[in-house]
Amino acid sequence: LLSLERLSVEGNQGLGGFLPNTSLAASLQEIYAKNCSFHDAGPVGPRVKVLDFGANRFEQLPAAWRTQPSVEELRLNENQLNAWPQAGVVPRSAFFSETPAVVRVCGVGVEEEPFNWPKLTILHVSNNPQLGSGTNVRDFMTSLKAVPLLLKLHASGCGLSGDVPSLSEYYSSSGVPDGNQCASAPEESMKILSELYLSRNNISGVLGKPPASLRIADFSFNKLGATSEGVGLEPDWWHESDGVNSEGRPQALAKLVVKGNALLRYAVNPPLTLYCDDLPQPHKLTANARTFSAADNNATFECSGICDQAHMRYDVTGLLLDEAAMCRCMPGYAGSRTNCSSCSIDTFSQSLDTFGMARSCQACPVLSSTLGEENCRSICSCKCLIGAYMTMADHCHDSALRSSRGERCELCPLFKTTSHAGATQASQCICDVLNVPNLISVLGECACPSSYFMNYALKACQPCAGVGENCQWSNNVTRSILPPDLVPGFWAYPKSRILRAGSADAFTGNDIVRCFSAEACVDVLGTCAPGRVGKACSLCEPGKYGGPEGSCSTCPTP
């Protein structure tokens, strides 16, 4: 184990308890233990860069991991965390305000030592819904301000409440000799933070201004504005025009997601009017129908941002945002805005307009089914039943969200079927040798073997009579499923040779009678000689005369 560099035990749910001390594994750099049952851990090796313990049973961050100088990526998502260390967090009692806009921390000792994570770039603790029961968002974010290289922070679905503190500055009490004094100037924190995900929490406000490096910030489905002060989002989070903030500093923020905050329309400070596309007048507020995202995998609707243009600015008025108008039902559901209902079995969701802002549930084509599936996203989920294939199905390979283009299910040719439901080409139809007795396949064509004919009523190859008809097909496989030819000198009742598949008088075999001679029944169809009629061509037509064989002549005029 001393030379081991990578350890992976993912998916072993029977493996759990306390992860023992691995610090002696001097070469160990990566530990992957997702979907196990660990609830605590000891120290890890001095060179470990990756700790992935997602979907375990941790209730606390292991104490031994608070100092991990080599770790670059730490994942504890989908655990049972119910609190977060107060690492480097100054108690609220240490705060005082000299002006409404400036908050300082006096020179008091912190409750716990700061994290020693000098190389950490990714922290993922999303989907720990009890984390907020023991930690508010202010203390959680403050504990990470001293992590110098943090690039991506994922903490969605953690139950965090309160206000997000200013992320771009950090008041420190270090170096202040007198405990009654305060640090005179803030340090710059989170200098390279690029992505921040805090959706699906209970956050009521976001203070200060974003770090200059921040590109993506997701505060969707929180409670922004749900405070008596109505903080919501402070102005610097909204300023994107010309890529600078309110102080003229370069601003990298490209995506700000705030959908699902019902009170934000009242709490934006100050209230906003939206200008898009560099228009001189306020532009009508519309959903950006090309960029939708859903809250989670179980959502019935998805919502858009507003005006995804490169240039966007906001001026003060009293505009209220109608968030529901920026939403549409997910494929697989019917309705509009956020009022969506499931599409039942054997139906699929189809857009009623260009961008799918309204959807309806359409029935699958005849001879097709969703095979028990609900919430089907498109006609591509309708599978033709066995024995049929779908026409115009090529576009399903391009996009599963396209609307119906006139697709329909066609039955395979007679005596053919498909090996499974969902065929999309006629070439997938094969001879039904399992259900049509004695049927054979010759180069993809269905045929009866020599000495057999096709009984259309029974849909089976049956033995020929052997006398009076020719059932030797050689290579003419197409001929083998048509009524057999007669031998000259034989005749068959005309009705017996009618070929109507599936009807009551479908061909069931020749009803053969021997003629007086080959001169009376002259060909393979049992055609009578000129002037002859009746069973076995035994009679002359009225007005004609003749013997039992050969043609009949016209009677002389009296």
C-alpha positions as CSV (number, residue, x, y, z in Angstrom):
1,L,0.0,0.0,0.0
2,L,2.9,2.4,0.4
3,S,3.2,2.9,-3.3
4,L,-0.6,3.1,-3.9
5,E,-1.6,6.3,-5.8
6,R,-5.3,5.8,-6.4
7,L,-7.9,4.0,-4.2
8,S,-11.4,3.4,-5.5
9,V,-14.1,1.6,-3.5
10,E,-17.2,3.2,-5.0
11,G,-20.6,1.5,-4.8
12,N,-19.8,-0.8,-1.9
13,Q,-22.7,0.1,0.4
14,G,-21.7,-2.6,2.8
15,L,-18.4,-0.8,3.3
16,G,-18.7,1.8,6.0
17,G,-18.2,3.0,9.5
18,F,-14.9,4.8,10.3
19,L,-12.4,5.1,7.5
20,P,-9.1,4.3,9.2
21,N,-6.0,6.4,9.2
22,T,-4.4,6.3,5.7
23,S,-1.7,8.9,6.5
24,L,1.1,6.2,6.1
25,A,0.2,5.8,2.4
26,A,2.7,8.4,1.4
27,S,2.0,8.0,-2.4
28,L,-1.8,8.0,-2.2
29,Q,-3.2,10.9,-4.2
30,E,-6.9,10.1,-4.9
31,I,-9.6,8.4,-2.8
32,Y,-13.0,7.6,-4.4
33,A,-15.6,6.2,-2.1
34,K,-19.0,7.3,-3.5
35,N,-22.1,5.3,-2.5
36,C,-20.6,3.6,0.5
37,S,-21.6,3.9,4.1
38,F,-18.8,5.8,5.9
39,H,-19.8,8.1,8.7
40,D,-16.4,9.4,9.8
41,A,-12.7,9.2,8.8
42,G,-9.2,9.6,10.2
43,P,-6.3,11.4,8.7
44,V,-5.3,10.8,5.1
45,G,-2.0,10.8,3.3
46,P,0.1,13.9,3.0
47,R,-0.2,13.9,-0.9
48,V,-4.0,13.3,-1.2
49,K,-5.5,15.6,-3.8
50,V,-9.0,14.2,-4.3
51,L,-11.4,13.1,-1.5
52,D,-14.7,11.9,-3.1
53,F,-17.1,10.7,-0.4
54,G,-20.4,11.6,-2.1
55,A,-23.5,9.6,-1.0
56,N,-22.2,8.3,2.3
57,R,-23.4,8.9,5.9
58,F,-21.2,11.7,7.2
59,E,-22.9,14.0,9.7
60,Q,-19.9,16.2,10.3
61,L,-16.8,17.1,8.4
62,P,-14.1,14.8,9.8
63,A,-12.0,16.7,12.2
64,A,-8.8,15.3,10.7
65,W,-9.7,16.8,7.3
66,R,-9.8,20.4,8.5
67,T,-6.0,20.6,7.9
68,Q,-5.2,19.0,4.6
69,P,-2.6,21.1,2.8
70,S,-2.6,18.9,-0.4
71,V,-6.3,18.4,-1.0
72,E,-7.6,20.0,-4.3
73,E,-11.0,18.5,-4.6
74,L,-13.4,17.6,-1.7
75,R,-16.8,16.1,-2.3
76,L,-19.3,15.4,0.5
77,N,-22.5,15.8,-1.5
78,E,-25.5,13.7,-0.7
79,N,-24.5,12.9,2.9
80,Q,-26.2,13.6,6.2
81,L,-24.2,16.7,7.2
82,N,-26.1,18.6,9.9
83,A,-23.6,21.3,10.7
84,W,-20.4,22.9,9.3
85,P,-17.3,23.9,11.3
86,Q,-17.1,27.5,12.5
87,A,-13.6,27.6,11.0
88,G,-12.3,31.2,11.2
89,V,-15.8,32.5,11.9
90,V,-16.0,35.5,14.2
91,P,-19.1,35.4,16.5
92,R,-21.8,37.9,15.6
93,S,-21.3,39.5,19.0
94,A,-18.0,40.8,17.7
95,F,-19.6,42.9,14.9
96,F,-20.5,46.6,15.1
97,S,-21.3,49.1,12.4
98,E,-19.8,52.6,12.1
99,T,-22.0,53.4,9.0
100,P,-24.9,51.5,7.4
101,A,-22.6,50.5,4.6
102,V,-19.5,49.3,6.5
103,V,-19.3,46.3,8.8
104,R,-16.1,45.5,10.6
105,V,-14.8,42.7,12.8
106,C,-13.1,43.7,16.0
107,G,-9.8,42.0,17.1
108,V,-11.4,39.1,18.9
109,G,-10.5,35.5,18.7
110,V,-12.3,33.2,16.3
111,E,-14.3,30.3,17.6
112,E,-12.3,27.6,15.7
113,E,-9.1,27.6,13.7
114,P,-9.5,28.4,10.0
115,F,-9.3,25.6,7.4
116,N,-5.9,24.8,6.2
117,W,-6.8,24.1,2.6
118,P,-4.2,26.1,0.6
119,K,-4.7,24.1,-2.6
120,L,-8.5,23.4,-2.5
121,T,-10.2,24.4,-5.8
122,I,-13.5,22.4,-5.7
123,L,-15.8,21.9,-2.7
124,H,-19.1,20.0,-3.3
125,V,-21.6,19.6,-0.4
126,S,-24.9,19.9,-2.3
127,N,-27.9,17.9,-1.2
128,N,-27.2,17.8,2.5
129,P,-30.7,19.1,3.5
130,Q,-29.9,19.1,7.2
131,L,-26.7,21.2,6.9
132,G,-28.7,24.4,7.5
133,S,-30.1,23.1,10.8
134,G,-26.7,23.7,12.5
135,T,-25.2,26.4,10.2
136,N,-26.4,29.5,8.5
137,V,-25.2,30.7,5.2
138,R,-23.3,33.6,6.7
139,D,-21.1,31.3,8.8
140,F,-20.8,28.7,6.0
141,M,-19.5,31.2,3.5
142,T,-17.3,33.1,6.0
143,S,-15.5,29.8,6.9
144,L,-14.4,29.5,3.2
145,K,-13.2,33.1,2.7
146,A,-9.7,32.1,3.8
147,V,-9.5,29.3,1.2
148,P,-7.2,31.1,-1.3
149,L,-7.7,29.0,-4.5
150,L,-11.4,28.1,-4.3
151,L,-12.7,28.0,-7.9
152,K,-16.1,26.1,-7.6
153,L,-18.4,25.9,-4.7
154,H,-21.5,23.7,-4.8
155,A,-23.9,24.0,-1.8
156,S,-27.4,23.6,-3.3
157,G,-30.2,21.9,-1.4
158,C,-28.6,22.3,2.0
159,G,-31.3,24.2,3.9
160,L,-28.9,27.2,4.4
161,S,-30.8,30.4,5.6
162,G,-30.0,34.0,6.2
163,D,-27.9,36.4,4.1
164,V,-24.9,35.6,2.0
165,P,-22.2,37.9,3.3
166,S,-20.1,40.1,1.0
167,L,-17.9,37.6,-0.9
168,S,-15.3,40.0,-2.2
169,E,-13.9,41.3,1.1
170,Y,-13.0,39.8,4.4
171,Y,-12.4,41.7,7.6
172,S,-9.7,40.0,9.7
173,S,-8.8,40.4,13.3
174,S,-5.3,39.0,12.8
175,G,-2.5,41.3,13.7
176,V,-4.6,43.7,15.8
177,P,-2.8,44.1,19.1
178,D,-5.6,45.5,21.1
179,G,-8.7,43.3,21.5
180,N,-10.9,46.5,21.5
181,Q,-9.7,47.6,18.1
182,C,-10.9,46.5,14.7
183,A,-9.0,45.8,11.5
184,S,-8.9,49.0,9.6
185,A,-9.2,47.6,6.0
186,P,-10.7,44.4,4.5
187,E,-8.6,41.7,2.9
188,E,-9.6,40.5,-0.6
189,S,-11.2,37.1,-0.4
190,M,-12.3,34.5,-2.9
191,K,-10.0,36.0,-5.4
192,I,-10.5,33.4,-8.1
193,L,-13.9,32.0,-7.3
194,S,-15.5,31.3,-10.7
195,E,-18.7,29.3,-10.0
196,L,-21.1,29.5,-7.0
197,Y,-24.1,27.3,-6.7
198,L,-26.5,28.0,-3.8
199,S,-29.9,27.1,-5.3
200,R,-32.7,25.4,-3.3
201,N,-31.8,26.8,0.0
202,N,-33.6,29.3,2.3
203,I,-31.4,32.3,1.6
204,S,-33.1,35.7,2.1
205,G,-30.5,38.1,0.8
206,V,-27.1,38.5,-0.9
207,L,-24.9,41.3,0.4
208,G,-22.1,43.3,-1.0
209,K,-20.7,42.7,-4.5
210,P,-19.6,39.6,-6.4
211,P,-16.0,38.7,-6.6
212,A,-14.4,40.1,-9.8
213,S,-13.6,36.5,-11.0
214,L,-17.1,35.1,-10.6
215,R,-18.7,33.9,-13.9
216,I,-21.8,31.9,-12.7
217,A,-23.9,32.5,-9.6
218,D,-27.1,30.4,-9.0
219,F,-29.4,31.6,-6.3
220,S,-32.6,30.0,-7.8
221,F,-35.4,28.8,-5.7
222,N,-34.5,30.5,-2.4
223,K,-36.3,33.2,-0.5
224,L,-34.5,36.3,-1.7
225,G,-36.3,39.3,-0.4
226,A,-38.1,37.5,2.5
227,T,-36.8,39.9,5.2
228,S,-38.2,43.0,6.7
229,E,-35.3,44.9,5.2
230,G,-36.1,43.4,1.8
231,V,-32.4,43.1,0.8
232,G,-32.8,40.5,-2.0
233,L,-29.8,41.2,-4.2
234,E,-27.8,44.3,-3.8
235,P,-27.2,46.5,-6.9
236,D,-23.7,45.3,-7.8
237,W,-25.0,41.8,-8.6
238,W,-27.2,43.3,-11.3
239,H,-24.7,45.5,-13.1
240,E,-23.4,43.7,-16.1
241,S,-23.4,46.5,-18.7
242,D,-20.0,46.8,-20.5
243,G,-18.6,44.1,-18.2
244,V,-18.0,46.5,-15.3
245,N,-19.6,46.9,-11.8
246,S,-20.8,50.1,-10.2
247,E,-17.3,51.1,-9.4
248,G,-16.0,50.6,-12.9
249,R,-14.1,47.4,-12.1
250,P,-14.0,44.6,-14.6
251,Q,-16.8,42.2,-14.0
252,A,-16.7,38.5,-15.2
253,L,-20.3,37.6,-14.1
254,A,-21.9,36.0,-17.2
255,K,-24.8,34.1,-15.7
256,L,-27.0,35.1,-12.7
257,V,-29.8,32.7,-11.9
258,V,-32.5,34.0,-9.6
259,K,-35.7,32.2,-10.8
260,G,-38.0,30.8,-8.2
261,N,-37.6,33.7,-5.7
262,A,-41.2,34.8,-5.6
263,L,-40.6,37.8,-3.3
264,L,-37.6,39.1,-5.3
265,R,-39.8,41.3,-7.4
266,Y,-40.5,43.5,-4.3
267,A,-37.1,43.2,-2.7
268,V,-34.6,44.2,-5.4
269,N,-32.8,47.1,-4.0
270,P,-33.4,49.4,-5.9
271,P,-36.4,48.3,-8.0
272,L,-35.4,47.6,-11.6
273,T,-36.5,48.2,-15.1
274,L,-35.0,46.0,-17.8
275,Y,-33.3,47.2,-20.9
276,C,-32.2,44.7,-23.5
277,D,-30.4,44.7,-26.9
278,D,-29.1,48.3,-26.3
279,L,-32.5,49.7,-27.0
280,P,-33.0,53.3,-26.0
281,Q,-36.4,52.5,-24.4
282,P,-37.5,49.8,-22.0
283,H,-37.8,46.5,-23.9
284,K,-40.9,44.3,-23.3
285,L,-40.0,41.7,-20.6
286,T,-40.0,38.3,-22.3
287,A,-38.6,34.9,-21.6
288,N,-35.4,33.9,-23.4
289,A,-36.9,30.8,-24.9
290,R,-33.6,29.3,-26.0
291,T,-32.0,29.0,-22.6
292,F,-34.2,27.1,-20.2
293,S,-33.1,25.1,-17.1
294,A,-35.1,23.0,-14.6
295,A,-34.8,23.2,-10.8
296,D,-34.0,19.4,-10.5
297,N,-34.6,16.1,-12.2
298,N,-38.1,15.8,-10.8
299,A,-39.3,19.2,-12.0
300,T,-42.5,19.4,-14.1
301,F,-41.5,22.8,-15.6
302,E,-38.4,24.7,-16.6
303,C,-37.7,28.5,-16.6
304,S,-35.7,30.9,-18.7
305,G,-33.5,33.8,-17.9
306,I,-34.3,37.2,-19.2
307,C,-32.6,38.7,-22.2
308,D,-29.4,36.7,-22.6
309,Q,-27.7,39.4,-24.6
310,A,-24.1,40.4,-24.1
311,H,-25.2,43.9,-23.1
312,M,-27.7,44.4,-20.3
313,R,-28.4,47.3,-18.0
314,Y,-31.0,48.1,-15.3
315,D,-32.4,51.5,-14.4
316,V,-34.7,52.4,-11.5
317,T,-38.5,52.1,-11.8
318,G,-41.1,49.9,-10.2
319,L,-41.3,46.9,-12.6
320,L,-42.7,43.7,-11.2
321,L,-41.3,40.5,-12.7
322,D,-43.9,37.8,-13.8
323,E,-41.7,34.8,-13.3
324,A,-44.4,32.2,-14.3
325,A,-44.5,33.8,-17.8
326,M,-40.8,32.8,-18.1
327,C,-41.6,29.2,-17.6
328,R,-42.8,26.3,-19.7
329,C,-43.8,22.7,-19.1
330,M,-41.1,20.1,-19.4
331,P,-41.3,17.7,-22.3
332,G,-43.6,14.9,-21.1
333,Y,-46.0,17.3,-19.5
334,A,-48.9,19.4,-20.9
335,G,-50.0,22.9,-20.0
336,S,-48.2,26.3,-19.9
337,R,-46.3,28.5,-17.5
338,T,-46.0,26.4,-14.3
339,N,-49.3,24.7,-14.6
340,C,-48.3,21.3,-15.9
341,S,-49.8,17.8,-15.9
342,S,-48.4,14.4,-16.8
343,C,-48.9,12.8,-20.2
344,S,-50.4,9.4,-19.7
345,I,-49.4,6.0,-21.2
346,D,-49.6,5.9,-25.0
347,T,-49.4,9.7,-25.3
348,F,-46.5,12.1,-25.8
349,S,-45.9,15.8,-25.2
350,Q,-46.0,18.1,-28.2
351,S,-45.1,21.8,-28.5
352,L,-47.9,24.0,-29.6
353,D,-45.7,27.0,-30.6
354,T,-42.2,27.8,-31.7
355,F,-40.4,27.6,-28.3
356,G,-42.7,25.1,-26.5
357,M,-44.2,27.7,-24.2
358,A,-47.4,25.7,-24.4
359,R,-47.6,21.9,-24.7
360,S,-50.3,19.3,-25.1
361,C,-50.5,15.5,-24.8
362,Q,-51.0,13.8,-28.2
363,A,-52.1,10.2,-28.7
364,C,-49.5,7.9,-30.2
365,P,-50.1,6.8,-33.9
366,V,-52.3,3.8,-34.6
367,L,-50.4,0.5,-34.1
368,S,-48.0,2.1,-31.6
369,S,-47.6,2.4,-27.9
370,T,-45.3,3.9,-25.2
371,L,-45.1,0.4,-23.8
372,G,-46.3,1.4,-20.4
373,E,-44.2,4.6,-20.0
374,E,-45.7,7.9,-18.9
375,N,-44.4,11.4,-19.3
376,C,-43.0,10.7,-22.8
377,R,-41.2,13.6,-24.3
378,S,-41.9,13.2,-28.0
379,I,-43.4,11.0,-30.7
380,C,-40.1,9.1,-30.7
381,S,-41.2,7.4,-27.5
382,C,-44.2,5.8,-29.3
383,K,-42.9,2.4,-30.5
384,C,-44.6,0.6,-33.3
385,L,-46.0,-2.7,-32.2
386,I,-44.5,-6.0,-33.3
387,G,-45.4,-6.5,-37.0
388,A,-45.2,-2.8,-37.9
389,Y,-42.6,-0.1,-38.5
390,M,-42.6,3.7,-38.2
391,T,-42.2,5.9,-41.3
392,M,-40.3,9.2,-41.1
393,A,-38.5,8.3,-37.9
394,D,-35.0,9.4,-38.9
395,H,-35.3,12.7,-37.1
396,C,-35.5,10.9,-33.7
397,H,-31.8,10.4,-34.0
398,D,-31.3,14.1,-34.2
399,S,-33.4,15.3,-31.3
400,A,-35.7,13.6,-28.9
401,L,-37.7,16.8,-28.4
402,R,-39.0,17.4,-31.9
403,S,-42.7,17.5,-32.6
404,S,-44.7,15.1,-34.8
405,R,-44.0,15.3,-38.6
406,G,-46.7,12.9,-39.8
407,E,-45.0,9.7,-38.5
408,R,-47.2,6.6,-38.7
409,C,-46.9,2.9,-38.2
410,E,-47.2,0.7,-41.3
411,L,-47.9,-3.0,-41.2
412,C,-45.1,-5.2,-42.5
413,P,-45.8,-7.0,-45.8
414,L,-47.9,-10.1,-45.7
415,F,-46.3,-13.0,-43.8
416,K,-43.6,-10.7,-42.4
417,T,-43.2,-9.3,-38.9
418,T,-40.6,-7.6,-36.7
419,S,-38.5,-9.2,-34.0
420,H,-39.4,-6.5,-31.5
421,A,-41.5,-3.4,-31.0
422,G,-40.1,-0.1,-32.2
423,A,-39.0,-0.9,-35.7
424,T,-38.3,2.3,-37.8
425,Q,-37.6,0.8,-41.2
426,A,-39.3,-1.6,-43.6
427,S,-36.0,-3.5,-43.8
428,Q,-36.6,-4.6,-40.2
429,C,-39.6,-6.7,-41.3
430,I,-38.6,-10.4,-41.5
431,C,-40.4,-13.5,-42.6
432,D,-42.6,-14.7,-39.7
433,V,-41.3,-18.3,-39.7
434,L,-42.2,-18.8,-36.1
435,N,-45.9,-18.2,-36.6
436,V,-46.6,-19.2,-40.2
437,P,-46.2,-23.0,-40.4
438,N,-43.6,-24.3,-42.9
439,L,-42.8,-20.7,-44.1
440,I,-39.2,-20.3,-45.2
441,S,-37.0,-17.2,-46.0
442,V,-35.0,-17.1,-49.2
443,L,-32.7,-14.1,-49.5
444,G,-35.1,-12.1,-47.3
445,E,-38.2,-13.1,-49.3
446,C,-40.9,-15.2,-47.8
447,A,-41.8,-18.5,-49.5
448,C,-43.3,-21.9,-49.2
449,P,-41.0,-24.9,-49.9
450,S,-41.5,-27.0,-53.0
451,S,-44.6,-29.2,-52.9
452,Y,-46.3,-26.7,-50.6
453,F,-48.7,-23.9,-51.3
454,M,-49.9,-20.9,-49.2
455,N,-53.3,-21.3,-47.6
456,Y,-54.3,-17.6,-47.1
457,A,-57.2,-18.3,-44.8
458,L,-55.0,-20.3,-42.4
459,K,-51.8,-18.4,-43.1
460,A,-49.8,-21.6,-43.4
461,C,-47.8,-23.4,-46.1
462,Q,-49.7,-26.7,-46.7
463,P,-48.9,-29.7,-48.9
464,C,-50.1,-29.5,-52.5
465,A,-52.6,-32.1,-53.9
466,G,-49.9,-33.7,-55.9
467,V,-52.1,-34.3,-59.0
468,G,-53.2,-31.7,-61.5
469,E,-51.1,-28.8,-60.1
470,N,-47.4,-27.8,-60.3
471,C,-45.8,-27.0,-56.9
472,Q,-42.2,-27.1,-57.9
473,W,-41.0,-23.6,-57.3
474,S,-37.2,-23.9,-58.0
475,N,-35.9,-20.4,-57.5
476,N,-39.1,-18.6,-58.1
477,V,-39.9,-17.9,-54.5
478,T,-42.4,-15.1,-55.2
479,R,-44.5,-17.7,-57.2
480,S,-44.6,-20.0,-54.2
481,I,-47.1,-17.9,-52.3
482,L,-49.5,-17.5,-55.2
483,P,-52.1,-20.2,-56.2
484,P,-50.2,-23.0,-57.8
485,D,-50.4,-23.4,-61.6
486,L,-52.5,-26.2,-63.0
487,V,-51.2,-29.0,-65.3
488,P,-52.7,-28.8,-68.8
489,G,-55.7,-31.1,-68.9
490,F,-56.9,-30.1,-65.4
491,W,-59.4,-27.5,-64.3
492,A,-60.2,-25.8,-61.0
493,Y,-63.3,-24.0,-59.7
494,P,-62.7,-20.3,-60.4
495,K,-63.8,-19.2,-56.9
496,S,-61.1,-21.4,-55.3
497,R,-58.4,-19.4,-57.0
498,I,-59.5,-16.0,-55.6
499,L,-56.6,-14.4,-53.6
500,R,-58.0,-12.2,-50.8
501,A,-55.9,-12.4,-47.7
502,G,-57.9,-12.2,-44.5
503,S,-61.3,-12.5,-46.2
504,A,-63.8,-15.4,-46.0
505,D,-63.1,-16.5,-49.5
506,A,-59.4,-16.2,-49.3
507,F,-57.4,-18.9,-51.3
508,T,-57.4,-22.2,-49.4
509,G,-56.3,-24.5,-52.2
510,N,-57.3,-25.5,-55.8
511,D,-60.5,-27.6,-56.1
512,I,-59.2,-29.7,-59.1
513,V,-61.1,-31.7,-61.7
514,R,-59.5,-33.7,-64.5
515,C,-60.6,-32.5,-68.0
516,F,-61.5,-34.9,-70.9
517,S,-58.1,-34.1,-72.4
518,A,-55.5,-31.4,-72.6
519,E,-57.2,-30.0,-75.8
520,A,-60.3,-29.1,-73.6
521,C,-58.3,-27.4,-70.7
522,V,-55.4,-25.8,-72.5
523,D,-53.1,-24.0,-70.1
524,V,-51.7,-23.7,-66.5
525,L,-54.7,-21.5,-65.4
526,G,-57.2,-24.2,-66.5
527,T,-58.4,-22.0,-69.4
528,C,-61.0,-23.7,-71.6
529,A,-60.5,-24.1,-75.3
530,P,-62.3,-21.6,-77.5
531,G,-66.1,-22.0,-77.3
532,R,-66.0,-24.3,-74.3
533,V,-67.5,-23.6,-70.8
534,G,-68.6,-25.3,-67.7
535,K,-67.0,-27.7,-65.2
536,A,-63.8,-29.2,-66.6
537,C,-64.6,-27.3,-69.9
538,S,-67.0,-30.1,-70.7
539,L,-69.7,-28.0,-72.4
540,C,-70.0,-25.9,-75.5
541,E,-71.3,-22.4,-75.3
542,P,-74.9,-21.9,-76.4
543,G,-75.0,-21.7,-80.2
544,K,-71.9,-23.8,-80.5
545,Y,-71.2,-27.5,-80.9
546,G,-68.4,-30.0,-80.7
547,G,-67.0,-33.2,-79.3
548,P,-65.6,-33.8,-75.7
549,E,-62.2,-32.3,-76.6
550,G,-60.8,-29.4,-78.6
551,S,-62.7,-26.2,-79.4
552,C,-66.4,-25.8,-80.1
553,S,-67.6,-24.4,-83.4
554,T,-70.4,-22.0,-84.2
555,C,-73.7,-23.7,-85.2
556,P,-74.6,-23.1,-88.9
557,T,-77.4,-20.6,-89.6
558,P,-80.7,-22.4,-90.6
